[in-house]
Amino acid sequence: MKVQNISNIDQFFKTIDQCKGKVELVTGEGDRLNLKSKLSQYVSMANIFSDGTIKELELVAYEPEDIDRLVNFMMNQ
């Protein structure tokens, strides 16, 4: 799933932390980073955005309830 224009970075990562299964960030090179890892979160924050907003990410979530949680976050942010 592609997510766009994330302006509340803290709430985004709190939402990721609440997910039950693995949530991965797909990089432009096709690599997958486990976003439940704090190290991966810090690396992705440093590399993806510089103006306080994440323009676009491709995420892979494996649990249906996690997909719902992420969609809900995007609709309500």
Distance bins in CASP14 RR format, pairs under 12 A and 6 or more apart:
PFRMAT RR
TARGET T0000
AUTHOR 0000-0000-0000
RMODE 2
METHOD distances of the structure
MODEL  1
1 23 0 0 0 0 0 1 0 0 0 0 0
1 24 0 0 0 0 0 1 0 0 0 0 0
1 25 0 0 0 0 0 1 0 0 0 0 0
1 26 0 0 0 0 1 0 0 0 0 0 0
1 56 0 0 0 0 0 1 0 0 0 0 0
1 57 0 0 0 0 1 0 0 0 0 0 0
1 58 1 0 0 1 0 0 0 0 0 0 0
1 59 1 0 1 0 0 0 0 0 0 0 0
1 60 1 0 0 1 0 0 0 0 0 0 0
1 61 1 0 0 1 0 0 0 0 0 0 0
1 62 0 0 0 0 0 1 0 0 0 0 0
1 66 0 0 0 0 0 1 0 0 0 0 0
1 67 1 0 0 1 0 0 0 0 0 0 0
1 68 0 0 0 0 0 1 0 0 0 0 0
1 69 0 0 0 0 0 1 0 0 0 0 0
1 70 1 0 0 1 0 0 0 0 0 0 0
1 71 1 0 0 1 0 0 0 0 0 0 0
1 73 0 0 0 0 0 1 0 0 0 0 0
1 74 0 0 0 0 1 0 0 0 0 0 0
2 25 0 0 0 0 0 1 0 0 0 0 0
2 26 0 0 0 0 1 0 0 0 0 0 0
2 54 0 0 0 0 0 1 0 0 0 0 0
2 55 0 0 0 0 0 1 0 0 0 0 0
2 56 1 0 0 1 0 0 0 0 0 0 0
2 57 1 0 0 1 0 0 0 0 0 0 0
2 58 1 0 1 0 0 0 0 0 0 0 0
2 59 1 0 0 1 0 0 0 0 0 0 0
2 60 0 0 0 0 0 1 0 0 0 0 0
2 70 0 0 0 0 0 1 0 0 0 0 0
2 71 0 0 0 0 0 1 0 0 0 0 0
2 74 0 0 0 0 1 0 0 0 0 0 0
3 12 0 0 0 0 1 0 0 0 0 0 0
3 15 0 0 0 0 0 1 0 0 0 0 0
3 16 0 0 0 0 0 1 0 0 0 0 0
3 23 0 0 0 0 0 1 0 0 0 0 0
3 25 0 0 0 0 1 0 0 0 0 0 0
3 26 0 0 0 0 0 1 0 0 0 0 0
3 35 0 0 0 0 0 1 0 0 0 0 0
3 48 0 0 0 0 0 1 0 0 0 0 0
3 53 0 0 0 0 0 1 0 0 0 0 0
3 54 1 0 0 1 0 0 0 0 0 0 0
3 55 0 0 0 0 1 0 0 0 0 0 0
3 56 1 0 0 1 0 0 0 0 0 0 0
3 57 1 0 1 0 0 0 0 0 0 0 0
3 58 1 0 0 1 0 0 0 0 0 0 0
3 59 1 0 1 0 0 0 0 0 0 0 0
3 60 0 0 0 0 0 1 0 0 0 0 0
3 61 0 0 0 0 0 1 0 0 0 0 0
3 67 0 0 0 0 0 1 0 0 0 0 0
3 70 1 0 0 1 0 0 0 0 0 0 0
3 71 0 0 0 0 1 0 0 0 0 0 0
3 72 0 0 0 0 0 1 0 0 0 0 0
3 73 0 0 0 0 1 0 0 0 0 0 0
3 74 1 0 1 0 0 0 0 0 0 0 0
3 75 0 0 0 0 0 1 0 0 0 0 0
3 77 0 0 0 0 1 0 0 0 0 0 0
4 12 0 0 0 0 0 1 0 0 0 0 0
4 49 0 0 0 0 0 1 0 0 0 0 0
4 53 0 0 0 0 1 0 0 0 0 0 0
4 54 0 0 0 0 1 0 0 0 0 0 0
4 55 1 0 0 1 0 0 0 0 0 0 0
4 56 1 0 1 0 0 0 0 0 0 0 0
4 57 1 0 0 1 0 0 0 0 0 0 0
4 58 0 0 0 0 0 1 0 0 0 0 0
4 59 0 0 0 0 0 1 0 0 0 0 0
4 74 1 0 0 1 0 0 0 0 0 0 0
4 77 0 0 0 0 0 1 0 0 0 0 0
5 12 0 0 0 0 0 1 0 0 0 0 0
5 49 0 0 0 0 0 1 0 0 0 0 0
5 51 0 0 0 0 0 1 0 0 0 0 0
5 52 0 0 0 0 0 1 0 0 0 0 0
5 53 1 0 0 1 0 0 0 0 0 0 0
5 54 1 0 0 1 0 0 0 0 0 0 0
5 55 1 0 0 1 0 0 0 0 0 0 0
5 56 1 0 0 1 0 0 0 0 0 0 0
5 57 0 0 0 0 0 1 0 0 0 0 0
5 74 0 0 0 0 1 0 0 0 0 0 0
5 77 0 0 0 0 1 0 0 0 0 0 0
6 12 1 0 1 0 0 0 0 0 0 0 0
6 13 0 0 0 0 1 0 0 0 0 0 0
6 15 0 0 0 0 1 0 0 0 0 0 0
6 16 0 0 0 0 0 1 0 0 0 0 0
6 25 0 0 0 0 0 1 0 0 0 0 0
6 44 0 0 0 0 0 1 0 0 0 0 0
6 45 0 0 0 0 0 1 0 0 0 0 0
6 48 0 0 0 0 1 0 0 0 0 0 0
6 49 0 0 0 0 1 0 0 0 0 0 0
6 51 0 0 0 0 0 1 0 0 0 0 0
6 52 0 0 0 0 1 0 0 0 0 0 0
6 53 1 0 0 1 0 0 0 0 0 0 0
6 54 1 0 1 0 0 0 0 0 0 0 0
6 55 0 0 0 0 1 0 0 0 0 0 0
6 56 0 0 0 0 1 0 0 0 0 0 0
6 57 1 0 0 1 0 0 0 0 0 0 0
6 59 0 0 0 0 0 1 0 0 0 0 0
6 70 0 0 0 0 0 1 0 0 0 0 0
6 73 0 0 0 0 1 0 0 0 0 0 0
6 74 1 0 0 1 0 0 0 0 0 0 0
6 77 1 0 0 1 0 0 0 0 0 0 0
7 49 0 0 0 0 1 0 0 0 0 0 0
7 51 0 0 0 0 1 0 0 0 0 0 0
7 52 1 0 0 1 0 0 0 0 0 0 0
7 53 1 0 1 0 0 0 0 0 0 0 0
7 54 0 0 0 0 1 0 0 0 0 0 0
7 55 0 0 0 0 0 1 0 0 0 0 0
7 73 0 0 0 0 0 1 0 0 0 0 0
7 74 0 0 0 0 0 1 0 0 0 0 0
7 77 1 0 0 1 0 0 0 0 0 0 0
8 14 0 0 0 0 1 0 0 0 0 0 0
8 15 0 0 0 0 1 0 0 0 0 0 0
8 52 0 0 0 0 1 0 0 0 0 0 0
8 53 0 0 0 0 1 0 0 0 0 0 0
8 54 0 0 0 0 1 0 0 0 0 0 0
8 73 0 0 0 0 1 0 0 0 0 0 0
8 74 0 0 0 0 0 1 0 0 0 0 0
8 76 0 0 0 0 1 0 0 0 0 0 0
8 77 1 0 1 0 0 0 0 0 0 0 0
9 15 0 0 0 0 0 1 0 0 0 0 0
9 16 0 0 0 0 0 1 0 0 0 0 0
9 41 0 0 0 0 1 0 0 0 0 0 0
9 42 0 0 0 0 0 1 0 0 0 0 0
9 44 0 0 0 0 0 1 0 0 0 0 0
9 45 1 0 0 1 0 0 0 0 0 0 0
9 46 0 0 0 0 0 1 0 0 0 0 0
9 48 0 0 0 0 1 0 0 0 0 0 0
9 49 1 0 0 1 0 0 0 0 0 0 0
9 50 0 0 0 0 0 1 0 0 0 0 0
9 51 0 0 0 0 0 1 0 0 0 0 0
9 52 1 0 0 1 0 0 0 0 0 0 0
9 53 0 0 0 0 1 0 0 0 0 0 0
9 54 1 0 0 1 0 0 0 0 0 0 0
9 57 0 0 0 0 0 1 0 0 0 0 0
9 73 0 0 0 0 0 1 0 0 0 0 0
9 77 0 0 0 0 0 1 0 0 0 0 0
10 16 0 0 0 0 0 1 0 0 0 0 0
10 17 0 0 0 0 0 1 0 0 0 0 0
10 41 0 0 0 0 0 1 0 0 0 0 0
10 45 0 0 0 0 0 1 0 0 0 0 0
10 52 0 0 0 0 0 1 0 0 0 0 0
10 54 0 0 0 0 0 1 0 0 0 0 0
10 73 0 0 0 0 0 1 0 0 0 0 0
10 77 0 0 0 0 0 1 0 0 0 0 0
11 17 0 0 0 0 0 1 0 0 0 0 0
11 18 0 0 0 0 0 1 0 0 0 0 0
11 54 0 0 0 0 0 1 0 0 0 0 0
11 69 0 0 0 0 0 1 0 0 0 0 0
11 70 0 0 0 0 0 1 0 0 0 0 0
11 72 0 0 0 0 0 1 0 0 0 0 0
11 73 1 0 0 1 0 0 0 0 0 0 0
11 74 0 0 0 0 0 1 0 0 0 0 0
11 76 0 0 0 0 1 0 0 0 0 0 0
11 77 1 0 0 1 0 0 0 0 0 0 0
12 18 0 0 0 0 0 1 0 0 0 0 0
12 19 0 0 0 0 0 1 0 0 0 0 0
12 23 0 0 0 0 0 1 0 0 0 0 0
12 25 0 0 0 0 0 1 0 0 0 0 0
12 35 0 0 0 0 1 0 0 0 0 0 0
12 41 0 0 0 0 1 0 0 0 0 0 0
12 44 0 0 0 0 0 1 0 0 0 0 0
12 45 0 0 0 0 1 0 0 0 0 0 0
12 48 0 0 0 0 0 1 0 0 0 0 0
12 49 0 0 0 0 0 1 0 0 0 0 0
12 52 0 0 0 0 0 1 0 0 0 0 0
12 53 0 0 0 0 0 1 0 0 0 0 0
12 54 1 0 0 1 0 0 0 0 0 0 0
12 57 0 0 0 0 1 0 0 0 0 0 0
12 59 0 0 0 0 0 1 0 0 0 0 0
12 69 0 0 0 0 0 1 0 0 0 0 0
12 70 0 0 0 0 1 0 0 0 0 0 0
12 73 1 0 0 1 0 0 0 0 0 0 0
12 74 0 0 0 0 1 0 0 0 0 0 0
12 76 0 0 0 0 0 1 0 0 0 0 0
12 77 1 0 0 1 0 0 0 0 0 0 0
13 19 0 0 0 0 0 1 0 0 0 0 0
13 23 0 0 0 0 0 1 0 0 0 0 0
13 25 0 0 0 0 0 1 0 0 0 0 0
13 35 1 0 0 1 0 0 0 0 0 0 0
13 36 0 0 0 0 1 0 0 0 0 0 0
13 37 0 0 0 0 0 1 0 0 0 0 0
13 38 0 0 0 0 1 0 0 0 0 0 0
13 40 0 0 0 0 0 1 0 0 0 0 0
13 41 1 0 1 0 0 0 0 0 0 0 0
13 42 0 0 0 0 1 0 0 0 0 0 0
13 44 0 0 0 0 1 0 0 0 0 0 0
13 45 0 0 0 0 1 0 0 0 0 0 0
13 54 0 0 0 0 0 1 0 0 0 0 0
13 57 0 0 0 0 0 1 0 0 0 0 0
13 70 0 0 0 0 0 1 0 0 0 0 0
13 73 0 0 0 0 0 1 0 0 0 0 0
14 35 0 0 0 0 0 1 0 0 0 0 0
14 36 0 0 0 0 0 1 0 0 0 0 0
14 41 0 0 0 0 0 1 0 0 0 0 0
14 69 0 0 0 0 0 1 0 0 0 0 0
14 70 0 0 0 0 0 1 0 0 0 0 0
14 73 0 0 0 0 1 0 0 0 0 0 0
14 77 0 0 0 0 0 1 0 0 0 0 0
15 23 0 0 0 0 1 0 0 0 0 0 0
15 35 0 0 0 0 0 1 0 0 0 0 0
15 36 0 0 0 0 0 1 0 0 0 0 0
15 41 0 0 0 0 0 1 0 0 0 0 0
15 59 0 0 0 0 0 1 0 0 0 0 0
15 61 0 0 0 0 0 1 0 0 0 0 0
15 66 0 0 0 0 1 0 0 0 0 0 0
15 67 0 0 0 0 0 1 0 0 0 0 0
15 68 0 0 0 0 0 1 0 0 0 0 0
15 69 1 0 0 1 0 0 0 0 0 0 0
15 70 1 0 0 1 0 0 0 0 0 0 0
15 71 0 0 0 0 0 1 0 0 0 0 0
15 72 0 0 0 0 1 0 0 0 0 0 0
15 73 1 0 1 0 0 0 0 0 0 0 0
15 74 0 0 0 0 1 0 0 0 0 0 0
15 75 0 0 0 0 0 1 0 0 0 0 0
15 76 0 0 0 0 0 1 0 0 0 0 0
15 77 0 0 0 0 1 0 0 0 0 0 0
16 22 0 0 0 0 0 1 0 0 0 0 0
16 23 1 0 1 0 0 0 0 0 0 0 0
16 24 0 0 0 0 0 1 0 0 0 0 0
16 25 0 0 0 0 1 0 0 0 0 0 0
16 33 0 0 0 0 0 1 0 0 0 0 0
16 34 0 0 0 0 1 0 0 0 0 0 0
16 35 1 0 1 0 0 0 0 0 0 0 0
16 36 1 0 0 1 0 0 0 0 0 0 0
16 37 0 0 0 0 0 1 0 0 0 0 0
16 38 0 0 0 0 0 1 0 0 0 0 0
16 40 0 0 0 0 1 0 0 0 0 0 0
16 41 1 0 0 1 0 0 0 0 0 0 0
16 44 0 0 0 0 0 1 0 0 0 0 0
16 45 0 0 0 0 0 1 0 0 0 0 0
16 57 0 0 0 0 0 1 0 0 0 0 0
16 59 0 0 0 0 1 0 0 0 0 0 0
16 61 0 0 0 0 1 0 0 0 0 0 0
16 66 0 0 0 0 1 0 0 0 0 0 0
16 69 0 0 0 0 1 0 0 0 0 0 0
16 70 1 0 0 1 0 0 0 0 0 0 0
16 73 0 0 0 0 1 0 0 0 0 0 0
17 23 0 0 0 0 1 0 0 0 0 0 0
17 35 0 0 0 0 1 0 0 0 0 0 0
17 36 1 0 0 1 0 0 0 0 0 0 0
17 37 0 0 0 0 0 1 0 0 0 0 0
17 38 0 0 0 0 1 0 0 0 0 0 0
17 41 0 0 0 0 1 0 0 0 0 0 0
17 66 0 0 0 0 0 1 0 0 0 0 0
17 69 0 0 0 0 0 1 0 0 0 0 0
17 70 0 0 0 0 0 1 0 0 0 0 0
17 73 0 0 0 0 0 1 0 0 0 0 0
18 35 0 0 0 0 0 1 0 0 0 0 0
18 36 0 0 0 0 0 1 0 0 0 0 0
18 61 0 0 0 0 0 1 0 0 0 0 0
18 63 0 0 0 0 0 1 0 0 0 0 0
18 65 0 0 0 0 1 0 0 0 0 0 0
18 66 0 0 0 0 1 0 0 0 0 0 0
18 68 0 0 0 0 0 1 0 0 0 0 0
18 69 1 0 0 1 0 0 0 0 0 0 0
18 70 0 0 0 0 1 0 0 0 0 0 0
18 72 0 0 0 0 0 1 0 0 0 0 0
18 73 0 0 0 0 1 0 0 0 0 0 0
19 34 0 0 0 0 0 1 0 0 0 0 0
19 35 0 0 0 0 1 0 0 0 0 0 0
19 36 1 0 0 1 0 0 0 0 0 0 0
19 59 0 0 0 0 0 1 0 0 0 0 0
19 60 0 0 0 0 0 1 0 0 0 0 0
19 61 1 0 0 1 0 0 0 0 0 0 0
19 62 0 0 0 0 1 0 0 0 0 0 0
19 63 1 0 0 1 0 0 0 0 0 0 0
19 64 0 0 0 0 0 1 0 0 0 0 0
19 65 0 0 0 0 1 0 0 0 0 0 0
19 66 1 0 1 0 0 0 0 0 0 0 0
19 67 0 0 0 0 1 0 0 0 0 0 0
19 68 0 0 0 0 0 1 0 0 0 0 0
19 69 1 0 0 1 0 0 0 0 0 0 0
19 70 1 0 0 1 0 0 0 0 0 0 0
19 71 0 0 0 0 0 1 0 0 0 0 0
19 72 0 0 0 0 0 1 0 0 0 0 0
19 73 0 0 0 0 0 1 0 0 0 0 0
20 36 0 0 0 0 1 0 0 0 0 0 0
20 61 0 0 0 0 1 0 0 0 0 0 0
20 62 0 0 0 0 1 0 0 0 0 0 0
20 63 1 0 1 0 0 0 0 0 0 0 0
20 64 0 0 0 0 0 1 0 0 0 0 0
20 65 1 0 0 1 0 0 0 0 0 0 0
20 66 1 0 0 1 0 0 0 0 0 0 0
20 67 0 0 0 0 0 1 0 0 0 0 0
20 68 0 0 0 0 0 1 0 0 0 0 0
20 69 0 0 0 0 1 0 0 0 0 0 0
20 70 0 0 0 0 0 1 0 0 0 0 0
21 34 0 0 0 0 0 1 0 0 0 0 0
21 35 0 0 0 0 0 1 0 0 0 0 0
21 36 1 0 0 1 0 0 0 0 0 0 0
21 60 0 0 0 0 0 1 0 0 0 0 0
21 61 1 0 0 1 0 0 0 0 0 0 0
21 62 1 0 1 0 0 0 0 0 0 0 0
21 63 1 0 1 0 0 0 0 0 0 0 0
21 64 0 0 0 0 0 1 0 0 0 0 0
21 65 0 0 0 0 1 0 0 0 0 0 0
21 66 1 0 1 0 0 0 0 0 0 0 0
21 67 0 0 0 0 0 1 0 0 0 0 0
21 69 0 0 0 0 0 1 0 0 0 0 0
21 70 0 0 0 0 0 1 0 0 0 0 0
22 32 0 0 0 0 1 0 0 0 0 0 0
22 33 0 0 0 0 0 1 0 0 0 0 0
22 34 1 0 0 1 0 0 0 0 0 0 0
22 35 0 0 0 0 1 0 0 0 0 0 0
22 36 1 0 0 1 0 0 0 0 0 0 0
22 37 0 0 0 0 1 0 0 0 0 0 0
22 40 0 0 0 0 0 1 0 0 0 0 0
22 59 0 0 0 0 0 1 0 0 0 0 0
22 60 0 0 0 0 1 0 0 0 0 0 0
22 61 1 0 0 1 0 0 0 0 0 0 0
22 62 1 0 1 0 0 0 0 0 0 0 0
22 63 0 0 0 0 1 0 0 0 0 0 0
22 66 0 0 0 0 1 0 0 0 0 0 0
23 32 0 0 0 0 0 1 0 0 0 0 0
23 33 0 0 0 0 1 0 0 0 0 0 0
23 34 1 0 0 1 0 0 0 0 0 0 0
23 35 1 0 1 0 0 0 0 0 0 0 0
23 36 1 0 0 1 0 0 0 0 0 0 0
23 37 0 0 0 0 0 1 0 0 0 0 0
23 40 0 0 0 0 1 0 0 0 0 0 0
23 41 0 0 0 0 0 1 0 0 0 0 0
23 44 0 0 0 0 0 1 0 0 0 0 0
23 57 0 0 0 0 0 1 0 0 0 0 0
23 58 0 0 0 0 0 1 0 0 0 0 0
23 59 1 0 0 1 0 0 0 0 0 0 0
23 60 1 0 0 1 0 0 0 0 0 0 0
23 61 1 0 1 0 0 0 0 0 0 0 0
23 62 1 0 0 1 0 0 0 0 0 0 0
23 63 0 0 0 0 1 0 0 0 0 0 0
23 65 0 0 0 0 0 1 0 0 0 0 0
23 66 1 0 0 1 0 0 0 0 0 0 0
23 67 0 0 0 0 1 0 0 0 0 0 0
23 69 0 0 0 0 1 0 0 0 0 0 0
23 70 1 0 0 1 0 0 0 0 0 0 0
23 73 0 0 0 0 0 1 0 0 0 0 0
24 30 0 0 0 0 0 1 0 0 0 0 0
24 31 0 0 0 0 1 0 0 0 0 0 0
24 32 1 0 1 0 0 0 0 0 0 0 0
24 33 1 0 0 1 0 0 0 0 0 0 0
24 34 1 0 1 0 0 0 0 0 0 0 0
24 35 1 0 0 1 0 0 0 0 0 0 0
24 36 0 0 0 0 1 0 0 0 0 0 0
24 37 0 0 0 0 0 1 0 0 0 0 0
24 40 0 0 0 0 1 0 0 0 0 0 0
24 44 0 0 0 0 0 1 0 0 0 0 0
24 57 0 0 0 0 0 1 0 0 0 0 0
24 58 0 0 0 0 1 0 0 0 0 0 0
24 59 1 0 0 1 0 0 0 0 0 0 0
24 60 1 0 1 0 0 0 0 0 0 0 0
24 61 1 0 0 1 0 0 0 0 0 0 0
24 62 0 0 0 0 1 0 0 0 0 0 0
24 66 0 0 0 0 0 1 0 0 0 0 0
24 70 0 0 0 0 0 1 0 0 0 0 0
25 31 0 0 0 0 1 0 0 0 0 0 0
25 32 1 0 0 1 0 0 0 0 0 0 0
25 33 1 0 1 0 0 0 0 0 0 0 0
25 34 0 0 0 0 1 0 0 0 0 0 0
25 35 1 0 1 0 0 0 0 0 0 0 0
25 36 0 0 0 0 0 1 0 0 0 0 0
25 37 0 0 0 0 0 1 0 0 0 0 0
25 40 1 0 0 1 0 0 0 0 0 0 0
25 41 0 0 0 0 1 0 0 0 0 0 0
25 43 0 0 0 0 1 0 0 0 0 0 0
25 44 1 0 1 0 0 0 0 0 0 0 0
25 45 0 0 0 0 0 1 0 0 0 0 0
25 47 0 0 0 0 1 0 0 0 0 0 0
25 48 0 0 0 0 1 0 0 0 0 0 0
25 54 0 0 0 0 0 1 0 0 0 0 0
25 56 0 0 0 0 0 1 0 0 0 0 0
25 57 1 0 0 1 0 0 0 0 0 0 0
25 58 1 0 0 1 0 0 0 0 0 0 0
25 59 1 0 0 1 0 0 0 0 0 0 0
25 60 0 0 0 0 1 0 0 0 0 0 0
25 61 0 0 0 0 0 1 0 0 0 0 0
25 70 0 0 0 0 0 1 0 0 0 0 0
26 32 1 0 1 0 0 0 0 0 0 0 0
26 33 0 0 0 0 1 0 0 0 0 0 0
26 34 0 0 0 0 0 1 0 0 0 0 0
26 35 0 0 0 0 0 1 0 0 0 0 0
26 44 0 0 0 0 0 1 0 0 0 0 0
26 48 0 0 0 0 0 1 0 0 0 0 0
26 56 0 0 0 0 0 1 0 0 0 0 0
26 57 0 0 0 0 1 0 0 0 0 0 0
26 58 1 0 1 0 0 0 0 0 0 0 0
26 59 1 0 0 1 0 0 0 0 0 0 0
26 60 1 0 0 1 0 0 0 0 0 0 0
26 61 0 0 0 0 0 1 0 0 0 0 0
27 33 1 0 0 1 0 0 0 0 0 0 0
27 35 0 0 0 0 0 1 0 0 0 0 0
27 40 0 0 0 0 0 1 0 0 0 0 0
27 43 0 0 0 0 0 1 0 0 0 0 0
27 44 0 0 0 0 1 0 0 0 0 0 0
27 47 0 0 0 0 1 0 0 0 0 0 0
27 48 0 0 0 0 1 0 0 0 0 0 0
27 57 0 0 0 0 1 0 0 0 0 0 0
27 58 0 0 0 0 1 0 0 0 0 0 0
27 59 0 0 0 0 0 1 0 0 0 0 0
27 60 0 0 0 0 0 1 0 0 0 0 0
28 44 0 0 0 0 0 1 0 0 0 0 0
28 47 0 0 0 0 0 1 0 0 0 0 0
28 48 0 0 0 0 0 1 0 0 0 0 0
28 56 0 0 0 0 0 1 0 0 0 0 0
28 57 0 0 0 0 0 1 0 0 0 0 0
28 58 1 0 0 1 0 0 0 0 0 0 0
29 47 0 0 0 0 0 1 0 0 0 0 0
29 58 0 0 0 0 0 1 0 0 0 0 0
30 58 0 0 0 0 1 0 0 0 0 0 0
30 60 0 0 0 0 0 1 0 0 0 0 0
31 40 0 0 0 0 0 1 0 0 0 0 0
31 43 0 0 0 0 0 1 0 0 0 0 0
31 44 0 0 0 0 0 1 0 0 0 0 0
31 47 0 0 0 0 0 1 0 0 0 0 0
31 58 0 0 0 0 0 1 0 0 0 0 0
31 60 0 0 0 0 0 1 0 0 0 0 0
32 40 0 0 0 0 1 0 0 0 0 0 0
32 44 0 0 0 0 0 1 0 0 0 0 0
32 57 0 0 0 0 0 1 0 0 0 0 0
32 58 0 0 0 0 1 0 0 0 0 0 0
32 59 0 0 0 0 1 0 0 0 0 0 0
32 60 1 0 0 1 0 0 0 0 0 0 0
32 61 0 0 0 0 0 1 0 0 0 0 0
32 62 0 0 0 0 0 1 0 0 0 0 0
33 39 0 0 0 0 1 0 0 0 0 0 0
33 40 1 0 1 0 0 0 0 0 0 0 0
33 41 0 0 0 0 1 0 0 0 0 0 0
33 42 0 0 0 0 0 1 0 0 0 0 0
33 43 1 0 0 1 0 0 0 0 0 0 0
33 44 1 0 0 1 0 0 0 0 0 0 0
33 45 0 0 0 0 0 1 0 0 0 0 0
33 47 0 0 0 0 1 0 0 0 0 0 0
33 48 0 0 0 0 0 1 0 0 0 0 0
33 57 0 0 0 0 0 1 0 0 0 0 0
33 58 0 0 0 0 0 1 0 0 0 0 0
33 59 0 0 0 0 0 1 0 0 0 0 0
33 60 0 0 0 0 0 1 0 0 0 0 0
34 40 1 0 1 0 0 0 0 0 0 0 0
34 41 0 0 0 0 1 0 0 0 0 0 0
34 43 0 0 0 0 0 1 0 0 0 0 0
34 44 0 0 0 0 0 1 0 0 0 0 0
34 59 0 0 0 0 0 1 0 0 0 0 0
34 60 0 0 0 0 0 1 0 0 0 0 0
34 61 0 0 0 0 0 1 0 0 0 0 0
34 62 0 0 0 0 0 1 0 0 0 0 0
35 41 1 0 0 1 0 0 0 0 0 0 0
35 42 0 0 0 0 0 1 0 0 0 0 0
35 43 0 0 0 0 0 1 0 0 0 0 0
35 44 1 0 0 1 0 0 0 0 0 0 0
35 45 0 0 0 0 0 1 0 0 0 0 0
35 48 0 0 0 0 0 1 0 0 0 0 0
35 54 0 0 0 0 0 1 0 0 0 0 0
35 57 0 0 0 0 1 0 0 0 0 0 0
35 58 0 0 0 0 0 1 0 0 0 0 0
35 59 1 0 0 1 0 0 0 0 0 0 0
35 60 0 0 0 0 1 0 0 0 0 0 0
35 61 0 0 0 0 1 0 0 0 0 0 0
35 66 0 0 0 0 0 1 0 0 0 0 0
35 70 0 0 0 0 0 1 0 0 0 0 0
36 44 0 0 0 0 0 1 0 0 0 0 0
36 59 0 0 0 0 0 1 0 0 0 0 0
36 61 0 0 0 0 0 1 0 0 0 0 0
36 62 0 0 0 0 0 1 0 0 0 0 0
36 63 0 0 0 0 0 1 0 0 0 0 0
36 66 0 0 0 0 0 1 0 0 0 0 0
37 43 0 0 0 0 1 0 0 0 0 0 0
37 44 0 0 0 0 1 0 0 0 0 0 0
38 44 0 0 0 0 0 1 0 0 0 0 0
38 45 0 0 0 0 0 1 0 0 0 0 0
39 45 0 0 0 0 0 1 0 0 0 0 0
39 46 0 0 0 0 0 1 0 0 0 0 0
40 46 0 0 0 0 0 1 0 0 0 0 0
40 47 0 0 0 0 0 1 0 0 0 0 0
40 48 0 0 0 0 0 1 0 0 0 0 0
41 47 0 0 0 0 0 1 0 0 0 0 0
41 48 0 0 0 0 0 1 0 0 0 0 0
41 54 0 0 0 0 0 1 0 0 0 0 0
41 57 0 0 0 0 0 1 0 0 0 0 0
42 48 0 0 0 0 0 1 0 0 0 0 0
44 54 0 0 0 0 1 0 0 0 0 0 0
44 57 0 0 0 0 1 0 0 0 0 0 0
44 58 0 0 0 0 0 1 0 0 0 0 0
44 59 0 0 0 0 0 1 0 0 0 0 0
45 52 0 0 0 0 1 0 0 0 0 0 0
45 53 0 0 0 0 0 1 0 0 0 0 0
45 54 0 0 0 0 1 0 0 0 0 0 0
45 57 0 0 0 0 0 1 0 0 0 0 0
46 52 0 0 0 0 0 1 0 0 0 0 0
46 54 0 0 0 0 0 1 0 0 0 0 0
47 54 0 0 0 0 0 1 0 0 0 0 0
47 57 0 0 0 0 0 1 0 0 0 0 0
48 54 1 0 1 0 0 0 0 0 0 0 0
48 55 0 0 0 0 1 0 0 0 0 0 0
48 56 0 0 0 0 1 0 0 0 0 0 0
48 57 1 0 0 1 0 0 0 0 0 0 0
48 58 0 0 0 0 0 1 0 0 0 0 0
48 59 0 0 0 0 0 1 0 0 0 0 0
49 55 1 0 0 1 0 0 0 0 0 0 0
49 56 0 0 0 0 0 1 0 0 0 0 0
49 57 0 0 0 0 1 0 0 0 0 0 0
53 77 0 0 0 0 0 1 0 0 0 0 0
54 74 0 0 0 0 0 1 0 0 0 0 0
54 77 0 0 0 0 0 1 0 0 0 0 0
56 74 0 0 0 0 0 1 0 0 0 0 0
57 70 0 0 0 0 0 1 0 0 0 0 0
57 74 0 0 0 0 0 1 0 0 0 0 0
58 70 0 0 0 0 0 1 0 0 0 0 0
59 66 0 0 0 0 1 0 0 0 0 0 0
59 67 0 0 0 0 1 0 0 0 0 0 0
59 69 0 0 0 0 0 1 0 0 0 0 0
59 70 1 0 0 1 0 0 0 0 0 0 0
59 71 0 0 0 0 0 1 0 0 0 0 0
59 73 0 0 0 0 0 1 0 0 0 0 0
59 74 0 0 0 0 0 1 0 0 0 0 0
60 66 0 0 0 0 0 1 0 0 0 0 0
60 67 0 0 0 0 1 0 0 0 0 0 0
60 70 0 0 0 0 0 1 0 0 0 0 0
61 67 1 0 1 0 0 0 0 0 0 0 0
61 68 0 0 0 0 1 0 0 0 0 0 0
61 69 0 0 0 0 1 0 0 0 0 0 0
61 70 1 0 1 0 0 0 0 0 0 0 0
61 71 0 0 0 0 1 0 0 0 0 0 0
61 73 0 0 0 0 0 1 0 0 0 0 0
62 70 0 0 0 0 0 1 0 0 0 0 0
63 69 0 0 0 0 1 0 0 0 0 0 0
63 70 0 0 0 0 0 1 0 0 0 0 0
64 70 0 0 0 0 0 1 0 0 0 0 0
64 71 0 0 0 0 0 1 0 0 0 0 0
65 71 0 0 0 0 0 1 0 0 0 0 0
65 72 0 0 0 0 0 1 0 0 0 0 0
66 72 0 0 0 0 0 1 0 0 0 0 0
66 73 0 0 0 0 0 1 0 0 0 0 0
67 73 0 0 0 0 0 1 0 0 0 0 0
67 74 0 0 0 0 0 1 0 0 0 0 0
68 74 0 0 0 0 0 1 0 0 0 0 0
68 75 0 0 0 0 0 1 0 0 0 0 0
69 75 0 0 0 0 0 1 0 0 0 0 0
69 76 0 0 0 0 0 1 0 0 0 0 0
70 76 0 0 0 0 0 1 0 0 0 0 0
70 77 0 0 0 0 0 1 0 0 0 0 0
71 77 0 0 0 0 0 1 0 0 0 0 0
END
